[in-house]
Amino acid sequence: MKPVHSLLIPALALLSIASKCSGSQQSGQPLTPPPTDSLVLNLLGKSRVDLIRAADRVAVRSLAPDGHPEVWAEAARIPDLVAILCRKESYTFSKVLEKCPVGADVQINLRVSQGRPADSLLVLVNTQCRSWQFVYQGQVVAEDALGPQNGIEAWLSAVLLPARPEKSADKPERPTAKKDTASSKNTGKPAAPSPGAGAQSANHLEQRFGAALAQNILQAGTVSVFALDPEKKPSDSSSVFNGFAVVQKQEKLSAPLRKKLIDIINNPNNHVESRLAKNCTFLPDIGFRFSRVENGKTAYSDVLVAFYCDDWMFRDGANRQIRDCAVARKELLELARKIFPGDAYFKQLPLRNK
């Protein structure tokens, strides 16, 4: 397994982009910003781009109720952020943005403390609606949808979550997977609750993750499944799930497998409260989207599983919670193998983590 920084664009490429954005060569000779940067300059304004170039401190804070407190990004990660903010592929340059029902869930504060008057720029990222706002001196100066190759979510994961220790021998590399042709038909009917679980299980999910997420999972008419490679750069917006590259997907999980998955999640014994902090970055291998239609509108919640750390993330809008799933690992991995029977990566993972 490659170190966490390999989640982002390779360092040399990023630094190269950052150098172009900063308008300087390695030799120190100034360069005129290349034409590809003109769209970003027009969107943000030259003074804001200059501030981004000069930023020497970056603070990141989750705005979710149970999110991370403010953390300072390591100096080595700032050029990566500068590159993301400066390249045109990070933006869509949308004239009109769709109204988002939830607010931003992450705040990035770029600050300049040396070489020029102290200044700062806020970037408010909405990972649910995949958009961001740029706030300068209390005013929104720009907003846009995230581009399909934005990379900001992977950067935020690397900054907000602890670094994963080098452990290349324990987790095999994901091979290039062939498209799985085994597809199951979905009846479209809500999955039945676990036998004997009843209101107790529903209440336990609601108490842990909120009523909306519990309802979306237990009453899901459709479950879509995504095999993920968090170290791969997405090729386009259709190959991304929660900011991670999709290598295979199944649009509609069969009713028996859907029920099995819901049973696993709905089992209170699979949710263990651990007081031990894991030194492990959450890099999911598989994701599930539970969708249901109510009053003509589709509501959904996501569950992502990281077998490396034995963690799973429950997400409903800006509400994201990462919990231990070591007890459920064997069932989840066996299910992943059934959903993607040709995936060599899932076959190589041990049913029990070391």
For each residue, the residues with C-beta under 8 A, 3 or more apart:
1: 164 166 167 168 170 171 173 231 308
2: 6 168 231
3: 6 163 164 166
4: 7 158 163 164 281 283
5: 8 11 76 77 80 158
6: 2 3 10 231
7: 4 154 157 158 230 231 283
8: 5 11 14 80 151 154 155 158
9: 13 14 17 80 83 151 233
10: 6 13 14
11: 5 8 14 15 80
12: 15 16
13: 9 10 16 17
14: 8 9 10 11 17 18 79 80 83
15: 11 12 18 19 79 83
16: 12 13 19 20
17: 9 13 14 20 21 83 86 87
18: 14 15 21 22 79 80 82 83 86
19: 15 16 22 24 25 26
20: 16 17 23 31 33 34 37 86
21: 17 18 33 37 49 52 53 82 83 85 86 87
22: 18 19 53 82 86
23: 20 30 31 32 33 53
24: 19 28 29 30 31
25: 19 28 29 30 31
26: 19
27:
28: 24 25
29: 24 25
30: 23 24 25
31: 20 23 24 25 34
32: 23
33: 20 21 23 37 38 41
34: 20 31 37
35: 38
36: 39 87 88
37: 20 21 33 34 40 41 49 86 87 88
38: 33 35 41 42
39: 36 42 43 88 91 93
40: 37 43 44 49 85 86 87 88 91
41: 33 37 38 44 45 46 49
42: 38 39
43: 39 40 91 93 142 144
44: 40 41 48 49 52 134 141 142
45: 41 48 49 141 142
46: 41 49 50
47: 50 51
48: 44 45 51 52 121 134 136 141 142
49: 21 37 40 41 44 45 46 52 53 86
50: 46 47 53 54
51: 47 48 54 55 110 112 119 120 121 136
52: 21 44 48 49 55 82 85 86 110 121
53: 21 22 23 49 50 82 86
54: 50 51 112 115 116
55: 51 52 58 78 81 82 110 111 112 121
56: 75 78 111 112 113 114 115
57: 72 78 110 111 112 113
58: 55 72 73 77 78 81 108 109 110 111
59: 70 71 72 73 108 109 111
60: 68 70 71 72 73 106 107 108 109 156 159 160
61: 67 68 69 70 71 106 107 109
62: 67 68 105 106 107 160
63: 67 103 104 105 106 107 318
64: 67 105 318 319 320
65: 319
66: 319 321
67: 61 62 63 64 105 320
68: 60 61 62 71 160
69: 61
70: 59 60 61
71: 59 60 61 68 159 160
72: 57 58 59 60
73: 58 59 60 77 78 81 159
74: 77 78 159
75: 56 78
76: 5 79
77: 5 58 73 74 80 81 155 158 159
78: 55 56 57 58 73 74 75 81 82
79: 14 15 18 76 82 83
80: 5 8 9 11 14 18 77 83 84 155
81: 55 58 73 77 78 84 85 108 110 155
82: 18 21 22 52 53 55 78 79 85 86
83: 9 14 15 17 18 21 79 80 86 87
84: 80 81 87 90 150 151 152 155
85: 21 40 52 81 82 90 123
86: 17 18 20 21 22 37 40 49 52 53 82 83 90
87: 17 21 36 37 40 83 84 90
88: 36 37 39 40 91 93 147
89: 147 148 149 150
90: 84 85 86 87 146 147 149 150 151 152
91: 39 40 43 88 144 145 146 147 150
92: 144 145 146 147
93: 39 43 88 144
94: 97 144 145
95:
96:
97: 94 100 131 143 144 145
98: 129
99:
100: 97 103 126 128 129 131
101: 129 317
102: 105 126 128 129 317 318
103: 63 100 126 318
104: 63 107 124 125 126 132 133 318
105: 62 63 64 67 102 125 126 127 128 318 320
106: 60 61 62 63 124 125 127 156 160
107: 60 61 62 63 104 122 123 124 125
108: 58 59 60 81 122 123 124 125 156
109: 58 59 60 61 120 121 122 123
110: 51 52 55 57 58 81 120 121 122 123
111: 55 56 57 58 59 118 119 120
112: 51 54 55 56 57 115 116 117 118 119 120
113: 56 57 118
114: 56
115: 54 56 112
116: 54 112 119
117: 112
118: 111 112 113
119: 51 111 112 116
120: 51 109 110 111 112
121: 48 51 52 55 109 110 134 135 136
122: 107 108 109 110 134 135 136
123: 85 107 108 109 110 132 133 134 135
124: 104 106 107 108 132 133 134 135
125: 104 105 106 107 108 132 146 152 153 156
126: 100 102 103 104 105 129 130 131 132 133 318
127: 105 106 130 153 156 242 243 318
128: 100 102 105 317 318
129: 98 100 101 102 126
130: 126 127 145 146
131: 97 100 126 143 144 145 146
132: 104 123 124 125 126 143 144 146 152
133: 104 123 124 126 140 142 143
134: 44 48 121 122 123 124 140 141 142 143
135: 121 122 123 124 138 139 140 141
136: 48 51 121 122 139 141
137:
138: 135
139: 135 136
140: 133 134 135 143
141: 44 45 48 134 135 136
142: 43 44 45 48 133 134
143: 97 131 132 133 134 140
144: 43 91 92 93 94 97 131 132
145: 91 92 94 97 130 131
146: 90 91 92 125 130 131 132 150 152
147: 88 89 90 91 92 150
148: 89 234 236 237 240
149: 89 90 233 234 235 236
150: 84 89 90 91 146 147 153
151: 8 9 84 90 154 155 233
152: 84 90 125 132 146 155 156 243
153: 125 127 150 156 157 242 243 244
154: 7 8 151 157 158 230 243 244
155: 8 77 80 81 84 151 152 158 159
156: 60 106 108 125 127 152 153 159 160
157: 7 153 154 160 161 243 281 282 283
158: 4 5 7 8 77 154 155 161 163 281
159: 60 71 73 74 77 155 156
160: 60 62 68 71 106 156 157
161: 157 158 281 282
162: 277 278 279 280 281
163: 3 4 158 279 281
164: 1 3 4 167 279 280 281 283 308 309
165: 279 280
166: 1 3
167: 1 164 170 171 308
168: 1 2 171
169:
170: 1 167 308 354
171: 1 167 168 307 308 349
172: 345 348 349
173: 1 345
174: 177 229 231 232 247 285 345
175: 344 345
176: 247
177: 174 180 227 247 248 340 342 343 344 345
178: 342
179: 248
180: 177 183 248 250 340 341 342 343
181:
182: 341 342
183: 180 250 251 252
184: 250 252 253 254 257
185: 252 254
186: 221 222 223 252 253 254 255 258
187: 255
188: 221 222
189: 221 255
190: 218 219 220 221 292
191: 218 219 220 223 255 258 259 262
192: 259
193: 197 198 201 202 218 262 266
194: 197 201 262 263 266 267
195:
196:
197: 193 194 200 201 202 263 266 267
198: 193 201 202
199: 202 203
200: 197 203 204 268
201: 193 194 197 198 204 205 266 267 268
202: 193 197 198 199 205 206 214 218 266
203: 199 200 206 207
204: 200 201 207 208 268 271
205: 201 202 208 209 213 214 217 218 265 266
206: 202 203 209 210 211 214
207: 203 204
208: 204 205 271 314 321 323
209: 205 206 213 214 314 316 319 321
210: 206 213 214 316 319
211: 206 214 215
212: 215 216 299 301 316 317
213: 205 209 210 216 217 301 314 315 316 319
214: 202 205 206 209 210 211 217 218
215: 211 212 218 219 292 299
216: 212 213 219 220 290 291 292 299 300 301 316
217: 205 213 214 220 262 265 266 290 301 303
218: 190 191 193 202 205 214 215 262 266
219: 190 191 215 216 292
220: 190 191 216 217 223 258 262 290 291 292
221: 186 188 189 190 291 292 293
222: 186 188 252 253 290 291 292
223: 186 191 220 252 253 258 261 288 289 290 291
224: 249 250 251 252 253 288 289 291
225: 249 250 253 286 287 288 289 339 340
226: 241 246 248 249 286 287 288 289
227: 177 246 247 248 249 285 286 336 340 343 345 346
228: 241 244 245 246 247 284 285 286 287 304
229: 174 232 244 245 247
230: 7 154 244 245 283 284 285
231: 1 2 6 7 174 283
232: 174 229 245 247
233: 9 149 151 245
234: 148 149 237 239 240 244 245 246
235: 149 239 245
236: 148 149 239 240
237: 148 234 240
238:
239: 234 235 236 245 246
240: 148 234 236 237 243 244 245 246
241: 226 228 244 246 249 287 289 302
242: 127 153 284 287 302 304 315
243: 127 152 153 154 157 240
244: 153 154 228 229 230 234 240 241 283 284 287 304
245: 228 229 230 232 233 234 235 239 240
246: 226 227 228 234 239 240 241 249
247: 174 176 177 227 228 229 232
248: 177 179 180 226 227 340 343
249: 224 225 226 227 241 246
250: 180 183 184 224 225 253 339 340
251: 183 224
252: 183 184 185 186 222 223 224
253: 184 186 222 223 224 225 250 257 258 261 288 339
254: 184 185 186 257 258
255: 186 187 189 191 258 259
256: 259 260
257: 184 253 254 260 261 335 338 339
258: 186 191 220 223 253 254 255 261 262
259: 191 192 255 256 262 263
260: 256 257 263 264 331 335
261: 223 253 257 258 264 265 288 335
262: 191 193 194 217 218 220 258 259 265 266
263: 194 197 259 260 266 267
264: 260 261 267 270 328 331 332 335
265: 205 217 261 262 270 303
266: 193 194 197 201 202 205 217 218 262 263
267: 194 197 201 263 264 270 271 328
268: 200 201 204 271
269: 327
270: 264 265 267 325 327 328 331
271: 204 208 267 268 323
272: 323 324 326 327
273: 323 324
274: 278 324
275:
276:
277: 162
278: 162 274 309 311 324
279: 162 163 164 165
280: 162 164 165 306 308 309 311
281: 4 157 158 161 162 163 164 309
282: 157 161 304 306 309 311 313 322
283: 4 7 157 164 230 231 244 306 308 309
284: 228 230 242 244 287 304 305 306 313
285: 174 227 228 230 305 306 307 308 336 345 346 349
286: 225 226 227 228 304 305 332 336 346
287: 225 226 228 241 242 244 284 302 303 304 305
288: 223 224 225 226 253 261 302 303 304 305
289: 223 224 225 226 241 300 301 302
290: 216 217 220 222 223 300 301 302 303
291: 216 220 221 222 223 224 298 299 300
292: 190 215 216 219 220 221 222 298 299 300
293: 221 296 297 298 299
294: 297 299
295:
296: 293
297: 293 294
298: 291 292 293
299: 212 215 216 291 292 293 294
300: 216 289 290 291 292
301: 212 213 216 217 289 290 314 315 316
302: 241 242 287 288 289 290 313 314 315 316
303: 217 265 287 288 290 312 313 314 315
304: 228 242 244 282 284 286 287 288 312 313 315
305: 284 285 286 287 288 311 312 325 332 336
306: 280 282 283 284 285 309 310 311 312 313
307: 171 285 310 329 332 333 349 353
308: 1 164 167 170 171 280 283 285 353
309: 164 278 280 281 282 283 306
310: 306 307 324 325 326 329 353
311: 278 280 282 305 306 322 323 324 325
312: 303 304 305 306 322 323 325 328 332
313: 282 284 302 303 304 306 320 321 322 323
314: 208 209 213 301 302 303 320 321 323
315: 213 242 301 302 303 304 319 320 321
316: 209 210 212 213 216 301 302 319
317: 101 102 128 212
318: 63 64 102 103 104 105 126 127 128
319: 64 65 66 209 210 213 315 316
320: 64 67 105 313 314 315
321: 66 208 209 313 314 315
322: 282 311 312 313
323: 208 271 272 273 311 312 313 314
324: 272 273 274 278 310 311 327
325: 270 305 310 311 312 328 329 332
326: 272 310 329 353
327: 269 270 272 324
328: 264 267 270 312 325 331 332
329: 307 310 325 326 332 333 351 352 353
330: 333 334 351 352
331: 260 264 270 328 334 335
332: 264 286 305 307 312 325 328 329 335 336
333: 307 329 330 336 337 346 349 351
334: 330 331 337 338 351
335: 257 260 261 264 331 332 338 339
336: 227 285 286 305 332 333 339 340 343 346
337: 333 334 340 341 343 346 347
338: 257 334 335 341
339: 225 250 253 257 335 336
340: 177 180 225 227 248 250 336 337 343 346
341: 180 182 337 338
342: 177 178 180 182
343: 177 180 227 248 336 337 340 346 347
344: 175 177 347 348
345: 172 173 174 175 177 227 285 348 349
346: 227 285 286 333 336 337 340 343 349
347: 337 343 344
348: 172 344 345
349: 171 172 285 307 333 345 346
350: 353 354
351: 329 330 333 334
352: 329 330
353: 307 308 310 326 329 350
354: 170 350
